[in-house]
Amino acid sequence: MGSRAPHRGGMDAAISLTRVSKHYGDGKPALDGVSLTVAAREFLAVVGGSGSGKTTLLRLINRLSDPSMGEVRVRGADVRTLDPIVLRRGIGYVFQGIGLFPHLTAAENIAITPRLLGWDSARQRTRAAELLGLVRLDTTYATRFPHELSGGERQRVGVARALAAHPDIVLMDEPFGALDPLTRDALGQDYRRMHEDLGLTSVMITHDVLEALLFADRIVVLQQGRLIAEGPPAALITHQHPYVRELMATPRRHAERLGAFLGDRAR
């Protein structure tokens, strides 16, 4: 997967949150005073239990929601000063449900944002063909409809669609969670390669701690709306916060159970 890029702050920050809180009306904050910087070209994974604020974090970056307090900046600009539609067209978004339009072919799905940006038809077709190759689908997939694709193929089209307008930032909400293990691993590795080759800034939400450890440059842990730990994977594995320690131990426990199971079968 190549070398891991170190976290870098300062002038090359692609995304920053400063003391950001978000309340939805039930009195309990979805995010509570979160400050976070994502460096340009960094692959950040965000982990935590259900209700920890992970999806809210992405929604604030993409301005699908505005913070109740604090400031969110993308490429140095306060998102509240930006046209949300223009902002979103410059950010790729991949999510578990994929959301391909069933009446459009794979190529037409990929070309949605370029079409909205006014690209001519020939340029749209060229870009769709280029991206199908990038996500390891041959040109015969261009004319297939979503119901003619497997789950992994649909998700690859979803990744291609997110990259169609040359975004430098990609947000991913459980992008591989619904896939079978082999497809999930292959697509994760392919995305990591694309992240590096295209110089992307990637923020990925995942419930899979092993996925975060394998693919991310840095991991952020949220609990009940608060950022309780962040750092490179090796640092979080030895983190002393009880929740973080328990979370990071999950892959090891699975490996130990598998080892015990295989040992019992061998006897």
Kinemage of the C-alpha trace (Angstrom):
@kinemage 1
@onewidth
@group {chain A} dominant
@subgroup {mainchain}
@vectorlist {calphas} color= white
{ca met a 1} P 0.000 0.000 0.000
{ca gly a 2} L 3.023 2.270 0.033
{ca ser a 3} L 4.445 4.364 2.832
{ca arg a 4} L 2.184 6.090 5.288
{ca ala a 5} L 2.210 9.875 5.145
{ca pro a 6} L 2.773 11.608 8.484
{ca his a 7} L 0.112 13.931 9.844
{ca arg a 8} L 0.818 17.512 8.894
{ca gly a 9} L -1.001 20.570 10.192
{ca gly a 10} L -0.621 24.248 9.430
{ca met a 11} L -0.740 25.717 5.959
{ca asp a 12} L -1.458 22.441 4.150
{ca ala a 13} L -4.560 21.632 6.188
{ca ala a 14} L -7.393 20.520 3.899
{ca ile a 15} L -10.057 20.374 6.642
{ca ser a 16} L -10.164 21.855 10.110
{ca leu a 17} L -12.729 21.891 12.891
{ca thr a 18} L -12.306 24.275 15.806
{ca arg a 19} L -14.303 23.611 19.009
{ca val a 20} L -17.229 22.322 16.972
{ca ser a 21} L -20.457 21.241 18.651
{ca lys a 22} L -23.703 20.104 17.069
{ca his a 23} L -27.078 19.867 18.807
{ca tyr a 24} L -30.148 18.397 17.096
{ca gly a 25} L -32.797 19.344 19.633
{ca asp a 26} L -32.827 16.477 22.120
{ca gly a 27} L -30.399 18.319 24.390
{ca lys a 28} L -27.598 15.803 23.934
{ca pro a 29} L -24.840 17.023 21.593
{ca ala a 30} L -24.049 14.853 18.584
{ca leu a 31} L -20.614 16.491 18.634
{ca asp a 32} L -19.204 18.231 21.699
{ca gly a 33} L -16.305 20.657 21.351
{ca val a 34} L -14.383 18.739 18.668
{ca ser a 35} L -11.186 20.266 17.276
{ca leu a 36} L -9.496 18.405 14.463
{ca thr a 37} L -7.185 19.101 11.523
{ca val a 38} L -6.925 16.879 8.465
{ca ala a 39} L -3.775 17.478 6.445
{ca ala a 40} L -3.748 17.599 2.664
{ca arg a 41} L -3.170 14.102 1.222
{ca glu a 42} L -3.837 12.450 4.592
{ca phe a 43} L -6.009 9.336 4.981
{ca leu a 44} L -7.943 9.764 8.228
{ca ala a 45} L -10.167 7.051 9.698
{ca val a 46} L -12.852 7.942 12.249
{ca val a 47} L -13.980 5.146 14.553
{ca gly a 48} L -16.370 4.875 17.485
{ca gly a 49} L -19.632 3.259 18.490
{ca ser a 50} L -23.096 4.044 17.170
{ca gly a 51} L -24.153 7.540 18.199
{ca ser a 52} L -20.582 8.733 18.727
{ca gly a 53} L -20.927 11.536 16.145
{ca lys a 54} L -19.063 10.029 13.202
{ca thr a 55} L -21.660 10.725 10.493
{ca thr a 56} L -22.390 14.165 11.948
{ca leu a 57} L -18.700 14.982 11.501
{ca leu a 58} L -18.904 14.210 7.774
{ca arg a 59} L -22.161 16.123 7.377
{ca leu a 60} L -20.559 19.246 8.852
{ca ile a 61} L -17.553 19.021 6.521
{ca asn a 62} L -19.855 18.666 3.500
{ca arg a 63} L -22.252 21.296 4.835
{ca leu a 64} L -25.202 18.972 4.872
{ca ser a 65} L -25.526 20.421 8.362
{ca asp a 66} L -24.100 23.521 10.074
{ca pro a 67} L -22.401 23.501 13.498
{ca ser a 68} L -24.279 24.814 16.514
{ca met a 69} L -20.979 26.213 17.785
{ca gly a 70} L -17.448 26.422 16.448
{ca glu a 71} L -15.993 26.656 12.975
{ca val a 72} L -15.505 24.232 10.091
{ca arg a 73} L -13.021 25.146 7.361
{ca val a 74} L -12.415 23.372 4.054
{ca arg a 75} L -9.352 24.409 2.028
{ca gly a 76} L -8.995 27.359 4.414
{ca ala a 77} L -12.504 28.772 3.934
{ca asp a 78} L -15.262 28.795 6.558
{ca val a 79} L -17.888 26.492 5.019
{ca arg a 80} L -20.681 28.829 6.136
{ca thr a 81} L -19.380 31.409 3.640
{ca leu a 82} L -19.501 28.921 0.750
{ca asp a 83} L -22.366 27.917 -1.520
{ca pro a 84} L -23.146 24.408 -0.227
{ca ile a 85} L -23.859 23.045 -3.712
{ca val a 86} L -20.538 24.331 -5.067
{ca leu a 87} L -18.759 22.984 -1.978
{ca arg a 88} L -20.263 19.496 -2.399
{ca arg a 89} L -19.444 19.341 -6.099
{ca gly a 90} L -15.795 19.772 -5.151
{ca ile a 91} L -15.860 16.954 -2.586
{ca gly a 92} L -16.285 13.276 -3.399
{ca tyr a 93} L -18.721 11.330 -1.217
{ca val a 94} L -18.871 7.539 -0.921
{ca phe a 95} L -21.361 5.855 1.394
{ca gln a 96} L -22.479 2.354 2.232
{ca gly a 97} L -25.848 2.580 0.502
{ca ile a 98} L -24.077 3.580 -2.743
{ca gly a 99} L -27.226 5.307 -4.073
{ca leu a 100} L -26.731 4.678 -7.784
{ca phe a 101} L -29.631 5.833 -9.921
{ca pro a 102} L -31.302 2.617 -11.150
{ca his a 103} L -32.428 4.082 -14.476
{ca leu a 104} L -28.912 5.229 -15.431
{ca thr a 105} L -26.039 3.104 -16.707
{ca ala a 106} L -22.781 2.847 -14.786
{ca ala a 107} L -21.165 5.433 -17.061
{ca glu a 108} L -24.133 7.798 -16.688
{ca asn a 109} L -24.031 7.429 -12.904
{ca ile a 110} L -20.322 8.245 -12.885
{ca ala a 111} L -20.870 11.296 -15.080
{ca ile a 112} L -23.607 12.918 -12.952
{ca thr a 113} L -21.426 15.595 -11.340
{ca pro a 114} L -19.473 16.390 -14.541
{ca arg a 115} L -22.816 16.799 -16.338
{ca leu a 116} L -24.032 19.199 -13.629
{ca leu a 117} L -20.769 21.113 -14.031
{ca gly a 118} L -21.486 21.553 -17.744
{ca trp a 119} L -18.972 19.131 -19.239
{ca asp a 120} L -19.734 18.173 -22.837
{ca ser a 121} L -20.889 14.615 -23.595
{ca ala a 122} L -17.596 13.459 -25.093
{ca arg a 123} L -15.657 14.605 -22.032
{ca gln a 124} L -18.166 12.880 -19.748
{ca arg a 125} L -17.783 9.586 -21.632
{ca thr a 126} L -13.997 9.834 -21.620
{ca arg a 127} L -13.903 10.499 -17.889
{ca ala a 128} L -16.310 7.628 -17.134
{ca ala a 129} L -14.199 5.199 -19.175
{ca glu a 130} L -11.033 6.418 -17.440
{ca leu a 131} L -12.565 5.919 -13.998
{ca leu a 132} L -13.952 2.481 -14.772
{ca gly a 133} L -10.380 1.447 -15.512
{ca leu a 134} L -9.162 3.119 -12.329
{ca val a 135} L -11.583 1.069 -10.194
{ca arg a 136} L -10.697 -2.116 -12.115
{ca leu a 137} L -13.864 -2.499 -14.192
{ca asp a 138} L -13.493 -2.990 -17.943
{ca thr a 139} L -15.291 -0.882 -20.537
{ca thr a 140} L -18.149 -3.377 -20.928
{ca tyr a 141} L -19.464 -2.147 -17.568
{ca ala a 142} L -20.147 1.324 -18.960
{ca thr a 143} L -23.531 0.348 -20.411
{ca arg a 144} L -24.692 -1.875 -17.545
{ca phe a 145} L -27.418 -0.787 -15.163
{ca pro a 146} L -27.031 -1.084 -11.360
{ca his a 147} L -29.266 -4.189 -11.163
{ca glu a 148} L -26.839 -5.921 -13.528
{ca leu a 149} L -23.897 -5.381 -11.163
{ca ser a 150} L -22.791 -7.224 -8.036
{ca gly a 151} L -22.571 -5.350 -4.739
{ca gly a 152} L -18.829 -4.937 -5.108
{ca glu a 153} L -19.179 -3.700 -8.681
{ca arg a 154} L -21.834 -1.174 -7.639
{ca gln a 155} L -19.555 0.071 -4.873
{ca arg a 156} L -16.683 0.450 -7.343
{ca val a 157} L -18.975 2.527 -9.562
{ca gly a 158} L -19.847 4.572 -6.467
{ca val a 159} L -16.159 5.252 -5.827
{ca ala a 160} L -15.687 6.195 -9.485
{ca arg a 161} L -18.648 8.573 -9.288
{ca ala a 162} L -17.115 10.259 -6.224
{ca leu a 163} L -13.893 10.855 -8.161
{ca ala a 164} L -15.508 11.988 -11.413
{ca ala a 165} L -15.026 15.764 -11.089
{ca his a 166} L -11.397 15.498 -9.861
{ca pro a 167} L -12.058 16.284 -6.175
{ca asp a 168} L -9.064 16.623 -3.885
{ca ile a 169} L -11.162 15.636 -0.833
{ca val a 170} L -13.181 12.414 -0.500
{ca leu a 171} L -15.520 11.635 2.410
{ca met a 172} L -16.549 8.022 2.991
{ca asp a 173} L -19.269 6.811 5.363
{ca glu a 174} L -18.890 3.044 5.948
{ca pro a 175} L -18.006 2.636 2.254
{ca phe a 176} L -17.234 -1.087 2.341
{ca gly a 177} L -19.425 -2.227 5.224
{ca ala a 178} L -22.058 -4.101 3.194
{ca leu a 179} L -19.571 -6.070 1.109
{ca asp a 180} L -18.391 -9.631 1.574
{ca pro a 181} L -14.949 -9.934 3.255
{ca leu a 182} L -12.930 -10.678 0.101
{ca thr a 183} L -14.515 -7.856 -1.900
{ca arg a 184} L -14.223 -5.489 1.048
{ca asp a 185} L -10.506 -6.168 1.448
{ca ala a 186} L -9.793 -5.870 -2.284
{ca leu a 187} L -11.722 -2.613 -2.672
{ca gly a 188} L -10.120 -1.180 0.468
{ca gln a 189} L -6.659 -1.871 -0.905
{ca asp a 190} L -7.615 -0.460 -4.297
{ca tyr a 191} L -8.969 2.715 -2.715
{ca arg a 192} L -5.797 3.165 -0.665
{ca arg a 193} L -3.794 2.895 -3.907
{ca met a 194} L -6.023 5.502 -5.581
{ca his a 195} L -5.734 7.761 -2.537
{ca glu a 196} L -1.975 7.794 -2.952
{ca asp a 197} L -1.851 7.905 -6.754
{ca leu a 198} L -4.332 10.797 -7.001
{ca gly a 199} L -3.020 12.739 -3.992
{ca leu a 200} L -6.397 12.721 -2.236
{ca thr a 201} L -7.379 13.821 1.234
{ca ser a 202} L -9.624 11.024 2.529
{ca val a 203} L -11.827 10.891 5.627
{ca met a 204} L -13.350 7.458 6.222
{ca ile a 205} L -15.886 6.480 8.850
{ca thr a 206} L -15.745 2.810 9.732
{ca his a 207} L -16.912 0.438 12.447
{ca asp a 208} L -14.142 -1.947 11.426
{ca val a 209} L -11.094 -1.198 13.594
{ca leu a 210} L -8.886 -3.516 11.550
{ca glu a 211} L -9.844 -1.619 8.389
{ca ala a 212} L -8.811 1.648 10.064
{ca leu a 213} L -5.521 0.176 11.278
{ca leu a 214} L -4.624 -1.218 7.849
{ca phe a 215} L -5.590 1.677 5.589
{ca ala a 216} L -5.383 4.961 7.527
{ca asp a 217} L -2.447 7.271 8.182
{ca arg a 218} L -4.169 8.464 11.353
{ca ile a 219} L -7.158 7.364 13.405
{ca val a 220} L -9.590 9.508 15.392
{ca val a 221} L -11.723 7.908 18.104
{ca leu a 222} L -15.075 9.494 19.000
{ca gln a 223} L -17.147 8.589 22.045
{ca gln a 224} L -20.497 10.231 22.804
{ca gly a 225} L -19.670 13.193 20.601
{ca arg a 226} L -16.204 13.827 22.015
{ca leu a 227} L -12.834 13.258 20.436
{ca ile a 228} L -11.039 11.114 23.001
{ca ala a 229} L -7.961 9.993 21.058
{ca glu a 230} L -6.143 10.544 17.780
{ca gly a 231} L -2.857 9.418 16.304
{ca pro a 232} L -1.168 7.020 13.909
{ca pro a 233} L -2.319 3.395 14.130
{ca ala a 234} L 0.782 2.228 16.044
{ca ala a 235} L 0.238 4.887 18.716
{ca leu a 236} L -3.443 4.071 19.215
{ca ile a 237} L -2.745 0.368 19.653
{ca thr a 238} L -0.868 1.226 22.871
{ca his a 239} L -3.194 4.058 23.971
{ca gln a 240} L -4.086 3.996 27.658
{ca his a 241} L -7.651 5.318 27.540
{ca pro a 242} L -9.846 2.330 28.564
{ca tyr a 243} L -12.329 2.692 25.686
{ca val a 244} L -9.582 3.148 23.094
{ca arg a 245} L -7.638 0.203 24.495
{ca glu a 246} L -10.738 -1.980 24.324
{ca leu a 247} L -11.538 -0.832 20.789
{ca met a 248} L -8.013 -1.401 19.483
{ca ala a 249} L -7.866 -4.840 21.085
{ca thr a 250} L -10.781 -6.092 18.973
{ca pro a 251} L -8.689 -7.382 16.017
{ca arg a 252} L -6.309 -9.152 18.403
{ca arg a 253} L -9.183 -10.846 20.242
{ca his a 254} L -10.593 -12.057 16.945
{ca ala a 255} L -7.191 -13.413 15.945
{ca glu a 256} L -6.846 -15.187 19.289
{ca arg a 257} L -10.281 -16.779 18.962
{ca leu a 258} L -9.452 -17.897 15.445
{ca gly a 259} L -6.149 -19.355 16.628
{ca ala a 260} L -7.887 -21.248 19.424
{ca phe a 261} L -10.543 -22.530 17.011
{ca leu a 262} L -7.941 -23.743 14.517
{ca gly a 263} L -5.947 -25.308 17.315
{ca asp a 264} L -8.995 -27.227 18.530
{ca arg a 265} L -9.763 -28.418 15.004
{ca ala a 266} L -6.155 -29.623 14.556
{ca arg a 267} L -6.274 -31.815 17.675
